[in-house]
Amino acid sequence: MFGRGAVAALTVAVALTGGLAGCGGSDGSDSATPTATVRRSTTTAAVATTSTTAAPAREDFTAILRDLLARRDEAYEKNDVTILESIYSTKCACLDTARDVVANQRIEGTHAEGPRLNLLRAEVVNRLSPDYVVVRGVVEQQAYNFVDSGGRVVRAGNSHGPLAAIYELGREGDAWRVLGITTEGPVEK
């Protein structure tokens, strides 16, 4: 799910080195139903009452980020720009970088093959609106290869230990897309 090869290394750096395993995800919202205590004035004693309102729907941003990153890897495996266009917003510089990676792989006659980017954990840093959220993801990439159409290894891809990045996600229509990625750097597992 993370960057794949020398060309993908550029994508990894620009697009969080690729752009999404046992994750301890959190969406930043409280699971308890909010309650309010209201005191009513009476001539005898104060009476406390509790009213309950529905909690906002929770979204699993670990699953959302994992899906986005898995589809990104699929795009590099299939050299399919249309998949990339369903992941990255046109507002994201990552889209142009990812398109370049696929174009270079096509010219080279290769595609990525092997382990995908592994999302170790994700947490919501800030939800600024129902359609805009900032998620911190930690990913790692095991060794993979670039292979030709006959399955022969042309070159090895780049692997790396856990790296943290900030993903800005925006809802466009019914889908979440990556608006931007800022790489923070290596972290402990």
Protein Blocks (a to p, Z undefined) as FASTA:
>chain_A
ZZedjklmmmmmmnopoiaacddddehiafbdcddddddddfkbccdddddddddddddf
klmmmmmmmmmmmmmmnopaklmmmmpcfklmklmmmmmmmmmmmmnopacedjddddfb
dcdfbdfbfkbccddddddddddddddfkopafbdcddddddddddddddehjbccdfbd
cdfbjcdZZ
